Amino acid sequence: MSIERMCTLASVSRAGYYRHLQASAPRQEETYVRDAIQRIALANRFSYGYRRITWQLRREGLVVNHKRVLRLMGEDNLLCLRKGRSCRSRPRLVIAGRWCRTWPAALS
């Protein structure tokens, strides 16, 4: 049965049918990308970030943008936890032996 015949039977215009078909295609692709992202994230126990998952998806042959992967991971709550920085609470003021070169204003 042709599309024109089906549209006539359902009393829908062909343009409306194709508009609906075109609008549903991105959702199907997004579902496939979401599934791939979830599979990679769960296989690596949430240790992969969005950059690494984007790289992995590209290796598998999917054409994805890192911003899209970040958005989808945020919507699915798949973003990995950031590790805390191990730095000092305040910077050192005096470097031994270089005090005069580091802080010349302190001498005047």
N, C-alpha and C positions, 0 to 999 in steps of 0.2 A: 504494500500500500504506500502510495506516495505521500509526501509531507503535505502537499496541497490538498489532497483528499482528506487526510486526517484533520487538517485545520478546518475544512469545510464541515465535516461531521461534528466537530467540537464547537463550531461557530466562533472560531478564533482567527484573527488575521494572521497571515504568514509572517508579516513584519513583527507582530507581537510574539509569535512563537520563537523566531530567531533572536529577538531581544531578550526573551527569557532564557533561551539556551546560552546566549553569550554571557549573561549575568551569572549563570550557575557554574560556568567553566572555571573561573578563578577560585571559587569556593572549593571545588574538587581538588585543584592543584594545591591550595593552601592546606587542605586536610592531609594531602600526601606529604607535604613539607613538614607539617606539625608532627605527623607520625614518625617521620625520619628523625626529627630533632629529639623527640621523646625517646626513641629507641637508642640513639647515641648517648643521650644524657643518662639514661638508666643503666646502660651497659658500662658506663664509666663512673658510676656512683656519684654523679653531680660534681665531679672534679674538673670537668671540661667547662670552659667559659664559652661565651658566644663566638669569640674569634676562632677558637679551636674547633668548635662544632661547624662553623661556616667553612673552614678549611676541609673538614671531613666530608661535608655534604658536597663540596666541589670535587673532591676526589671520587665520590660516588657518581658523579655526572650530573648533579642538579645545579642549575644556574640560580644562585641565591645571592642576595645582598646582605652584608653584615648587619645593616640597620634593620632589615626585615627579620633576620634571625633573632636579634636582640629584642625586638618588639614581641615576636611570637613566644620567646622564652619568658619574657616578663608577664605576658598574659596567662601562660600556663604555669607560672611560678616555678620555673626550672633554673633560675639563675643561681649559680653557685655562691656560697658565702665567701666573702673576702677575708683573707687572713689579716690580722692586725699587724701594724708596722712595728718593728722592733727598733725604735729610735729613742734617743734621749728626749726627755720632756722639755729641755731648754738647751740651746746650743752652748758650746764651750766659749768662754770669753777670752781666755788666755791660752795661747799655745806656747809650751815651754821652749825657751830659746828664741822665740820669734815675737816676743811681746811688743817690742818697739816697732817692728815692721807691720804688725797686725793692727795695733791701736796707736797711731801717731798722735791722735788728738788728745790722748790721755797724758802725754808728756808736757803739753803746753799749759 
